[in-house]
Amino acid sequence: MRLNRSTDISLRILMLGAAREGLLTIDELADAVAVPRHHLAKVVQRLQHLGLLETVRGRSGGVRLAAAARTASVGGLVRELEGETEVVECTGDPACPLSQGCRLRGALRRAQEAFYATLDPITIDDLTAPPVRQVLLSLGRT
């Protein structure tokens, strides 16, 4: 299974927010996770909407990790961020001619759920435990 780019960026932002104290600016985050500022701003907005980031407006504003994000399940976050997608699209246009008797879709759905289930017990704090925290703290700093 492959995560979409926004999900990948979201997880990196949350990890960075968990590792660093205080506010981070959009520019600092964009530099640290190596993505364009405008794309990162959209991801931050979604994470804020989900209650995972808090935003502070103004000259000395920025974003910080919401308290609930530290203990959030990575599996739950990935499910939320990825949406109701399947590994393969069997009902597209044109629909797969094998869909009537195919068992592949069910097998892939079970594999996808196993993927999420493996991530369910892992939290954002788990992802930022030492020694990873030291790496995260050095990102975007010169």
Backbone bond lengths (Angstrom), bond angles and torsions (degrees), N, CA, C in turn:
res aa  C-N    CA-C-N  psi(-1)  N-CA   C-N-CA  omega(-1)  CA-C   N-CA-C  phi
1 M - - - 1.441 - - 1.518 109.12 -
2 R 1.295 116.20 144.55 1.457 121.65 -179.07 1.524 108.50 -121.57
3 L 1.337 116.23 129.65 1.455 120.99 177.63 1.522 109.91 -80.29
4 N 1.336 115.90 146.48 1.456 117.56 176.27 1.525 109.18 -72.59
5 R 1.301 115.76 161.97 1.474 121.85 -174.24 1.527 112.07 -59.88
6 S 1.314 117.39 -39.67 1.461 120.48 -179.89 1.521 111.98 -63.49
7 T 1.324 117.45 -38.03 1.459 120.98 177.70 1.519 110.14 -65.72
8 D 1.307 117.09 -43.99 1.463 122.06 178.36 1.527 110.18 -59.05
9 I 1.329 116.94 -48.06 1.459 121.65 179.81 1.527 110.13 -63.47
10 S 1.317 116.95 -41.00 1.468 121.10 179.32 1.521 111.50 -58.95
11 L 1.314 116.72 -46.59 1.464 120.07 -179.53 1.527 111.17 -64.63
12 R 1.323 116.97 -38.81 1.461 119.92 178.56 1.529 111.44 -65.95
13 I 1.337 116.68 -39.65 1.466 121.08 177.88 1.525 109.97 -62.74
14 L 1.325 116.77 -45.15 1.462 120.71 -179.54 1.525 111.11 -64.41
15 M 1.317 117.08 -39.52 1.466 120.20 177.66 1.529 110.66 -63.98
16 L 1.308 115.83 -44.01 1.460 119.92 179.52 1.521 110.63 -64.23
17 G 1.320 116.53 -42.27 1.465 120.44 177.76 1.517 112.32 -62.90
18 A 1.321 117.65 -34.32 1.463 121.51 178.71 1.524 111.62 -71.94
19 A 1.319 116.32 -31.02 1.460 120.37 -176.98 1.528 112.61 -81.94
20 R 1.317 116.54 -30.87 1.462 120.54 -175.68 1.522 111.04 -105.33
21 E 1.304 115.21 141.63 1.465 121.41 175.96 1.523 109.10 -90.08
22 G 1.303 116.50 152.29 1.456 120.67 174.97 1.518 112.77 84.43
23 L 1.325 113.84 -171.45 1.457 121.41 -177.16 1.523 111.57 -83.84
24 L 1.310 115.35 144.27 1.458 122.79 173.37 1.520 107.34 -119.51
25 T 1.319 117.25 136.82 1.459 119.60 177.16 1.526 109.69 -82.62
26 I 1.311 115.18 162.26 1.464 120.66 176.53 1.527 109.82 -59.92
27 D 1.312 116.79 -40.56 1.471 120.11 179.08 1.526 111.72 -63.65
28 E 1.335 117.51 -42.12 1.467 120.62 177.46 1.523 110.86 -62.16
29 L 1.334 115.99 -44.13 1.469 119.87 179.00 1.518 111.49 -64.00
30 A 1.328 116.45 -44.86 1.468 120.26 -179.32 1.520 110.95 -60.16
31 D 1.310 115.98 -41.85 1.466 120.73 178.10 1.528 110.68 -66.50
32 A 1.327 116.69 -44.38 1.466 120.95 -176.21 1.525 112.60 -66.07
33 V 1.332 118.04 -37.70 1.470 119.69 -178.24 1.530 112.59 -101.32
34 A 1.332 116.00 4.36 1.467 123.33 173.08 1.530 113.14 57.03
35 V 1.335 115.41 53.25 1.459 120.72 174.73 1.528 108.55 -133.57
36 P 1.334 117.27 156.12 1.464 119.59 178.60 1.533 111.60 -60.46
37 R 1.310 115.31 143.82 1.468 122.01 -177.39 1.524 112.43 -55.66
38 H 1.329 118.10 -45.81 1.469 120.68 -176.60 1.532 111.44 -64.24
39 H 1.320 117.65 -36.96 1.468 120.79 178.48 1.527 109.91 -69.81
40 L 1.325 116.22 -42.72 1.451 120.35 179.10 1.526 110.67 -62.23
41 A 1.322 117.84 -39.43 1.467 121.29 -179.98 1.526 111.04 -60.53
42 K 1.318 117.83 -38.56 1.472 120.99 177.55 1.521 110.97 -65.36
43 V 1.326 116.48 -41.19 1.465 121.03 179.59 1.529 109.98 -65.98
44 V 1.328 116.86 -43.28 1.464 121.42 178.27 1.531 110.14 -60.07
45 Q 1.307 116.55 -41.98 1.465 120.29 179.33 1.533 110.98 -60.63
46 R 1.315 116.97 -42.00 1.467 120.11 178.72 1.530 110.71 -66.12
47 L 1.320 117.54 -43.34 1.461 120.97 179.14 1.528 111.05 -63.85
48 Q 1.318 116.82 -36.00 1.461 120.98 176.38 1.529 110.02 -66.42
49 H 1.309 116.51 -42.52 1.461 121.66 178.17 1.529 111.53 -61.76
50 L 1.330 117.13 -35.15 1.461 122.26 178.52 1.536 112.75 -79.30
51 G 1.333 116.96 -3.52 1.459 121.15 178.93 1.519 114.42 81.13
52 L 1.331 116.72 17.71 1.461 121.27 -178.55 1.529 113.11 -94.56
53 L 1.317 116.05 -23.82 1.459 121.97 176.94 1.522 109.01 -125.97
54 E 1.320 115.19 148.28 1.454 121.83 172.08 1.518 107.19 -110.14
55 T 1.321 116.49 139.27 1.458 120.42 -179.98 1.524 109.51 -114.03
56 V 1.325 114.71 145.05 1.457 122.35 177.29 1.525 106.36 -124.72
57 R 1.312 115.88 121.06 1.471 120.27 -179.03 1.524 110.81 -84.58
58 G 1.322 114.35 163.56 1.456 119.81 173.85 1.512 113.04 109.39
59 R 1.320 113.46 178.70 1.465 121.61 -175.30 1.530 111.97 -57.60
60 S 1.301 118.26 -41.09 1.466 120.32 -180.00 1.524 110.74 -105.54
61 G 1.319 116.09 30.70 1.454 121.30 -178.58 1.519 112.86 -84.02
62 G 1.303 113.76 -175.56 1.455 120.96 179.72 1.513 109.65 164.32
63 V 1.305 115.82 -157.27 1.466 121.27 179.27 1.522 109.48 -128.77
64 R 1.321 114.80 153.68 1.457 121.16 175.09 1.514 107.73 -145.21
65 L 1.293 114.74 158.93 1.454 121.87 179.85 1.524 109.43 -67.51
66 A 1.319 117.07 132.76 1.460 121.44 173.08 1.526 107.78 -73.34
67 A 1.310 116.54 150.17 1.468 120.99 -176.34 1.526 111.95 -55.74
68 A 1.325 117.56 -41.16 1.468 121.32 -177.13 1.525 112.95 -66.59
69 A 1.323 117.31 -22.17 1.466 120.29 -177.20 1.517 112.63 -67.82
70 R 1.307 117.84 -30.30 1.470 121.08 -178.17 1.520 112.50 -59.23
71 T 1.320 116.61 -36.95 1.464 120.62 -176.83 1.526 112.27 -103.21
72 A 1.317 116.56 8.71 1.466 120.37 179.66 1.522 110.60 -67.37
73 S 1.319 116.64 138.44 1.455 123.01 177.17 1.523 110.19 -70.43
74 V 1.312 116.36 129.38 1.464 120.26 178.15 1.540 109.63 -63.34
75 G 1.338 117.06 -39.55 1.460 120.14 177.25 1.520 111.96 -60.03
76 G 1.333 116.10 -44.24 1.461 120.41 178.06 1.513 112.00 -64.12
77 L 1.329 116.32 -40.85 1.461 120.36 178.43 1.524 111.35 -63.78
78 V 1.320 116.35 -44.74 1.466 119.40 -179.32 1.534 110.02 -64.04
79 R 1.321 117.46 -41.59 1.473 120.18 176.21 1.527 110.47 -57.22
80 E 1.331 115.65 -47.14 1.468 121.27 -178.41 1.525 111.42 -63.84
81 L 1.318 116.64 -45.13 1.457 121.31 -176.07 1.530 112.61 -73.74
82 E 1.314 116.76 -34.11 1.465 120.54 -179.43 1.531 112.11 -80.52
83 G 1.320 117.38 -26.57 1.454 120.10 -178.06 1.521 111.02 78.65
84 E 1.288 115.42 -166.72 1.469 122.35 -176.31 1.527 111.56 -87.14
85 T 1.302 116.49 56.44 1.461 120.17 -179.55 1.521 110.68 -93.49
86 E 1.304 115.42 155.27 1.462 121.51 175.08 1.523 108.19 -114.83
87 V 1.310 115.68 159.93 1.461 120.71 -178.92 1.528 110.52 -62.97
88 V 1.318 116.87 -40.47 1.466 121.41 176.88 1.523 109.17 -125.52
89 E 1.313 115.41 151.04 1.457 121.63 178.29 1.525 108.51 -103.57
90 C 1.322 114.84 106.72 1.467 119.97 -176.31 1.522 113.27 -93.98
91 T 1.325 116.30 -16.25 1.459 119.53 -173.07 1.515 112.52 -110.04
92 G 1.310 117.55 19.05 1.462 121.41 -178.31 1.518 111.70 -69.21
93 D 1.305 114.93 -168.69 1.464 120.89 178.83 1.521 106.94 -116.98
94 P 1.300 119.48 107.97 1.464 126.65 4.41 1.537 111.31 -82.24
95 A 1.318 115.49 152.39 1.466 121.26 177.11 1.528 109.49 -68.05
96 C 1.315 115.35 151.50 1.461 120.04 179.39 1.527 109.74 -64.78
97 P 1.324 118.78 129.07 1.464 121.08 -179.15 1.533 113.03 -69.44
98 L 1.335 117.81 -13.04 1.461 121.14 -179.60 1.535 112.60 -94.00
99 S 1.323 118.12 -0.81 1.458 121.48 -170.33 1.532 114.28 -61.47
100 Q 1.303 119.05 -25.19 1.471 120.89 -177.87 1.528 112.59 -65.47
101 G 1.294 119.04 -41.38 1.461 120.67 -176.52 1.520 113.98 -119.22
102 C 1.310 116.99 13.35 1.470 120.96 -174.06 1.531 111.95 -81.89
103 R 1.302 115.11 138.71 1.464 121.35 176.80 1.529 111.87 -106.33
104 L 1.315 116.20 -3.40 1.458 120.80 -177.66 1.526 111.89 -63.30
105 R 1.316 117.91 -44.82 1.465 121.73 -177.37 1.528 110.86 -57.39
106 G 1.323 117.97 -45.66 1.462 121.54 178.95 1.518 112.00 -64.34
107 A 1.319 116.14 -40.70 1.467 120.13 179.04 1.525 110.49 -64.44
108 L 1.322 117.06 -41.77 1.461 120.67 179.30 1.526 111.29 -68.89
109 R 1.318 117.68 -35.64 1.464 121.47 176.62 1.535 110.26 -62.82
110 R 1.340 116.87 -42.48 1.470 120.36 177.84 1.529 110.88 -65.67
111 A 1.317 116.86 -39.12 1.469 120.67 178.18 1.535 110.48 -64.97
112 Q 1.320 116.65 -40.19 1.457 121.26 178.11 1.534 110.11 -62.90
113 E 1.315 117.38 -43.59 1.460 120.80 179.07 1.526 110.54 -65.72
114 A 1.319 117.98 -36.12 1.469 121.01 176.20 1.533 110.12 -64.18
115 F 1.316 116.71 -38.01 1.465 121.97 176.30 1.526 109.63 -59.15
116 Y 1.329 117.05 -51.42 1.461 121.23 178.75 1.526 111.40 -62.23
117 A 1.323 117.15 -42.63 1.462 121.47 -178.45 1.530 111.20 -61.38
118 T 1.322 117.08 -33.69 1.464 121.26 176.87 1.525 110.70 -66.01
119 L 1.332 116.70 -33.56 1.464 121.37 -179.22 1.528 113.13 -85.20
120 D 1.328 117.62 -17.59 1.471 121.11 -175.32 1.525 114.63 -55.08
121 P 1.327 120.57 -45.01 1.466 118.87 -177.33 1.532 114.37 -77.63
122 I 1.306 118.32 -6.33 1.462 122.22 -177.63 1.527 109.23 -89.77
123 T 1.333 116.66 132.52 1.464 121.54 178.56 1.522 110.28 -107.55
124 I 1.316 115.65 168.04 1.468 120.51 175.85 1.528 110.25 -60.25
125 D 1.333 117.10 -41.09 1.469 119.19 176.69 1.524 111.86 -60.38
126 D 1.328 117.12 -37.64 1.473 119.72 177.49 1.523 111.13 -59.85
127 L 1.312 116.81 -37.12 1.466 121.13 -177.68 1.524 112.75 -72.19
128 T 1.329 116.29 -17.27 1.463 119.02 -175.91 1.519 113.58 -111.08
129 A 1.313 117.13 13.60 1.467 120.58 178.22 1.530 109.72 -66.85
130 P 1.335 117.62 153.06 1.469 119.67 177.45 1.527 110.83 -56.46
131 P 1.315 119.61 146.22 1.457 128.54 6.38 1.524 114.00 -88.24
132 V 1.324 118.59 -2.28 1.467 121.05 -178.34 1.526 111.17 -60.34
133 R 1.320 117.36 -35.35 1.467 121.06 -179.35 1.532 111.15 -54.63
134 Q 1.326 117.60 -40.40 1.463 120.91 -179.73 1.529 111.34 -64.03
135 V 1.303 116.75 -39.00 1.469 120.75 177.31 1.522 109.82 -64.97
136 L 1.329 116.45 -46.01 1.468 120.82 -179.77 1.526 111.22 -61.87
137 L 1.307 116.78 -38.56 1.459 120.33 -179.90 1.524 112.21 -65.78
138 S 1.319 117.77 -27.29 1.467 120.89 -178.50 1.525 113.15 -85.35
139 L 1.332 118.61 -14.65 1.458 121.11 -177.05 1.524 111.68 -66.92
140 G 1.318 115.32 134.47 1.457 120.86 175.07 1.506 114.19 74.58
141 R 1.287 117.87 5.33 1.477 120.67 179.46 1.514 108.75 -107.82
142 T 1.303 115.38 135.35 1.466 119.34 179.39 1.500 112.03 -115.73
